[in-house]
Amino acid sequence: MAESRRVYLDHAATTPVHPEVVRVMDHYMLEAFGNPSSIHSFGREARKGMEEAREQVAALMGATPNEIFFTSGGTEADNLAVQGVARGRREVGDHIITSAVEHHAILHTCEYLEKEGFKVTYLPVDRFGRVDPDDVRKALTPRTILVTIMAANNEVGTIQPSAEIGRVVKANSQAYYHIDAVQTYGNWPVNVDDLHVDLMTVSSHKIYGPKGVGALYIRKGVKIVPLLFGGSHERKRRAGTEGVPGIVGFGKAAEIARETLDQRIAHNRALRDRLIAGLLEKIDYLTLNGHPTERLPNNVNVSVEFVEGESMLLNLDLKGIAASSGSACTSGSLEPSHVLLAMGVPPEVAHGSLRMTVGTDNTMDDIEYVIETLPEIVRRLRAMSPLYADKIKGRAAAPLTPAGEEHPHDV
Ligand code: PLP
């Protein structure tokens, strides 16, 4: 019989739009629908809404509104930061530093720039997914024009030492410092001055705002060339009539996030901690991926040995539970997650990974339902696994963790 209960645990992929956000957007579609470049009252009202949104988005990161440039989302903001700085500073240098665990919006852009002759250093991470600021220092050269390292990882939730990396970059080079804060902004405090950033990417649909809108923070004085040419919108950094309803929705979502951030963190953390504890207690050969404490309050990422992540996902879905086996962009592909591999998780273990990200709409009851449901799914799947049969019979099943090492992701 079809399960009627539905539990959404994929907030790192996207979030539902907050009802207050929908209400605000409605007004800018039905009444204040003018083009913000028009001088008549319809245009002026749209512009006013957009400028208010700029203030709201800026306030959640400690920036000034004229440093906020709206884009079509996190992907475009990442591209604008990396390509825009690379092209804008070509005469200064040709070297970019990033990490092996970035979102593909950064990694694929860097790979593309390599084909154009730029040199890119992909820094390794430790077993928890963290970049060592000292590795950043060692990689800097007089030709380094950009360091781009995310604030927190979208798959495993590990929070990077962003402020420390920023200090290293500023003390030792002329490079600009960009962070992709798509998963962090609205979920965890981020302040552009505390983090010493020159550029920062944020996205609306991860913080209960609409899809298709994001922003790039560009510190005053930072030189960047645009990706799009056309009108002089967004002070010539991003041509094209602004998507006003999305932008005002993003602004409202940022305002709500700022007003409720402490409660949001406490709520998510309580659910996350119960979910981790319940799963560790009920499922053997299960390990937590990512940092045990330096992790986003909404992120649970586990590897369950002897089962496939995709099989768990499908079975959870049949029970009404929505999760992810990696980042939304790579699910559906059979490649193990580049993030887990960079952390040294063996490919067989990476294949059994599951990401569950909680949100404001989840309850403790939802979490108890998952803690009841997942162990039973794992038990059924393992009953069909020859590797697991060998394991419990004590036969020679090769250890899935490298010999002689404590399990890298136990907490
Ligand atoms: N960067 C990170 C870390 C993300 O998690 C995502 C989305 O999953 C993006 C960038 C892309 O953002 P958007 O979906 O707004 O294009």
Boltz pocket constraint, residues with backbone or C-beta under 6 A from the ligand:
constraints:
  - pocket:
      binder: B
      contacts: [[A, 12], [A, 13], [A, 72], [A, 73], [A, 74], [A, 75], [A, 76], [A, 78], [A, 103], [A, 105], [A, 150], [A, 152], [A, 153], [A, 154], [A, 180], [A, 182], [A, 183], [A, 202], [A, 203], [A, 204], [A, 205], [A, 212], [A, 213], [A, 214], [A, 328]]
      max_distance: 6.0
